[in-house]
Every structure is written in C-alpha cells, then in structure tokens.
Amino acid sequence: MSVDAPDVGACIRLELAPIARAEGVVALPGSKSISNRILLLAALAEGATTLAGLLDADDTARMVEALRTLGIDVAFTGDRCRVQGAGGTFPQRSAALFLGNAGTAVRPLTAALAMLGGDFRIAGVPRMHERPIGDLVDALRHPGCDIRYLGNAGYPPLALGPAGGRAGGRIPIRGDVSSQFLSALLMALPLARGAAEEATSVALTTTLISRPYVEITMRLMRRFGVDVAAPDSSTFVVPAGAHYRSPGRVHVEGDASAASYFLAAGVIGGGPVRVTGVGRDSIQGDIAFADVLASQGADIRFGDDWIEARRGAPLRGGTIDCMMIPDAAMTLAIVALFAQAPLRLVNIGSWRVKETDRIAAMANELAKLGATLAAGNDWLEVSPLATFRHAAIDTYDDHRMAMCFALAALGGAGVTINDPGCVRKTFPGYFEALRSIATP
C-alpha cells in the first residue's frame, strides 16, 4: 500500500496498491453511537462521569464543542474524559450550535434542548440540511416543545424556543426513517417538566428500523439510572421520577461498524484478522455482521473482547436482510464482489438519508470497478467480479464510502480513494490500521 502524502487528512487522493493478503490485529476506536450518547447523558446527569475509550473523531468533537458551549465542563487527561454533569439542565439557555454532519449529535441535542426550552439554533453542513428531521420535530411538538424550521420544512437548520416540553400522555413517532429519532426522544423525556410526577409513553406508528441502536440507547439510559420499559415492540415508557445519575466510570466499547471492514478484509484476504475492543457480548447491533459473514461461509471466532475472521468456504451470495445492520451492511456490498453468486442486500432504504444517498453512491462507484449490479429504492444487488479495474472512487464526503472501497484493493488492481480525509468523521486512523494488516 502506498500514499501520495504522509498526512492522509491533507491528501486530495490516496493511492492504494493491490493487497495480496490481510493478516494481523487491529485495536478499534470507540463506538461513535455509544460515545455521543454517553457524552450527552453524562452532561445531563447528577455528578461527574469519567469516560474511557471515547472515540476521538469529528463527530464526537462536534458533541464536545456543543456541550462546552452549553456550559458543560468536559476535560481530557490522556485517554480519559471527565464530564461534570449539570443535573438535568444546561447552564447556558441560549446558544447557536454548528454540528457539522453528525447525526448522533444533531438529533439528541435537538430533542434535549427543545424539551428543556430556551433560545437555541441548530445547524450543520449543507448535507445535514438535506437529512430529514421532521418525524422527530413532530413528536417533540406533542408535549409542547417550540421548534421552527429556518429553511426547508422537515429539515435543519432549526430554532428552538422557550416553551419546553411537559411529561405525561402518549407521544406518537414514526420509526421507519431513522431510529435516531426515537432514541433522541427517549433520552430527552426525563428532562420534561413534570417528569418527576408523570410517566410518558412513546408509541411507534410505523415499523422501527435499526432497532439495535434503540436498544443501545435504552441500555445506556439504564446505566445512568433511567429504566425505559418496553411492554411491547411498539411501546416505550419513561417512568415517573426518571432522572439521570452518573455511574461514575464508563468504558466505551470498540466500534462494531468499524470492525466490519477488517473482518471483511480477513475473509477476503485470507486472514486471520483480529479486531479488539468488541466481542460476542457487545451491546452494538452491528456485531451481527460477523454472524452474516459466518453464514456466508467465513471462519469467524469470538472472544470476550475480540473477533477474528479468516477465509473459510467460498462465499455463498444470496439475499441478506440488512434492516438491523444498516451501517455494516455497506461492507457487504464490497464482500459481494468476492462471492460465488450475486448478493442482494434488502431493507437498506435508510441508506438514502445518511451522509449521502448511499444506494446511489455505492452503485456509481461499484460500476467504476467493473461490477454488474442492480438497485432499487431499498435494495442493492451486486454480482461477483472476476477482474477488477483500477478506479478513482468518489467518497461524497462519506466516511463509510472511503472505508468500504479501500477493501477493493484486495481485488488485485489497487484503488484510488478521493478525499480520504473524510474518514476523520469516525475513524481518523483507518488507513494506517488497514496498512498494518496489508501484505502487497
């Protein structure tokens, strides 16, 4: 593997030479989903929380900047982060927050600030202003939150007013666009006026996608003292008296979505490749990616804090329902190029409202490699590729596009990644980690 500049973040393009074999060990960065949830919960809790293993990347930087702007003391010492909670509120009740393209910051902060009430502005990069938030806004207006659109209805930027929200009753919310809307609402409800006296019920009006991410939210809320009940698959109840209390110390798991790239490399490139920081008992839904690889014929092994992948039987192809692993499923589109038969990924409609329209982007860039494919509104089918073309891959300012397509270097022709610095969003050291397991 070679690069055209020593600083990947400053590169316009990154030339990856063909990789003949992948073998080694990769220590994963902290989970983005867990990191930003815990940062917000720690800020809203009573007491101080020390976080170990927190992700150091653009998305968490946006959350930390926002919390500091809101008056929260967030301090770093070595690899530890200490957050002094403000006990269910924010010291600053007026602020303009720029949150880049970090959905895990925009959605929960919108809900928390709207529920508390104040004078706030939420904005991001142009793409964030194209990512829907209307379902969350509609849900927040039910308990009385004051939210106005500053641009197109249904999308950021947003203005949040002083009214705040009141606990009690039943709040309907859609679940078929993004699970982050439900997660954000649940995290905000303990902040509502009257939460000490009244429970609040949340009811799904459509099928919930990416349910494992909501389960992460509920498990972390429980860690901070709020036990959300789920009497059935479409109902969630935040009990009366719910308020956040610091557990003292929290360790952030390694990122299971990031693990997918290295596990796939181990299977395609022979292996073994071991990722550390996440294991069989992970709370992250994307851990199921390893099971999908195993079902395809890969040799997958688990430990308490590691997963290992190596080539097994030839990859089968077929149809895979990706509703529960939408982020890791992108890696399967590259794995499909090395299978024996076409691989169809279904229930991936949420890809269209991510950092880019990922179905369209994947189709465009796979075609550059020479792949035969077909795509629909919520599915993508990729056929095996006998001969790879060297291609310059556009990444659409989407970290997962860059990380997925780097694996095309295992196809024998190498690959060029345009704007490789976009991986800063969640995994600044990605290309260095890939280099560490790559044999030319």
Summary of the structure (lengths in Angstrom):
residues: 440
radius of gyration: 21.5
end to end distance: 6.5
largest distance: 65.3
contacts: 1654
relative contact order: 0.14
helix: 36%
strand: 24%
